[in-house]
Amino acid sequence: MGEFFENVARYPRYLISFSLGVFFSIFGWTKPLLKGLILT
C-alpha cells in the first residue's frame, strides 16, 4: 500500500514535466509561423 502512495506522490511531477514538454513542442512548432505572420 505504501508503494501506491509513493506513485501517487510522484504523479504531479510527471504531469508537470509532460505538460512542459507538450507546451515547448507546440511553441517550437508555432514560433516560425508566428515569425512569418509578424514579418509580413
N, C-alpha and C positions, 0 to 999 in steps of 0.2 A: 504494500500500500504506500510506503514511503517513496518508492520509485515513481509511482503515479504522480505524487505531489511535486517531485523534482521535475518531471516532464512538464507539468502544468506551469511551474515557475519559469521554466526555460522557454515556454511558448511565446511570450511577448517579445523576447529578443529575436526569435526567428521572424515574427510578424513585422517587426520594425526593419530588420535587415532586408526582408523580402520587399516591403513597401518602398524602401530607399532604392533598391535595385530596379524595381519597376519604374519609379519616378525618374531615375537617372537615364534609363534606357529610352524612355519616352522623350525626355528632354533632349538627349543627344540626337534622337531621330528628328525632332521638330526644329532644332536650332537652325539647320541650314534652310529650312522652309521659311522660318521667321526672318532670317537674314535676307533672303530673297525678297520677301514682301516689304521689308523696311527699305531696302536699297532701291526698289523700283517705284 
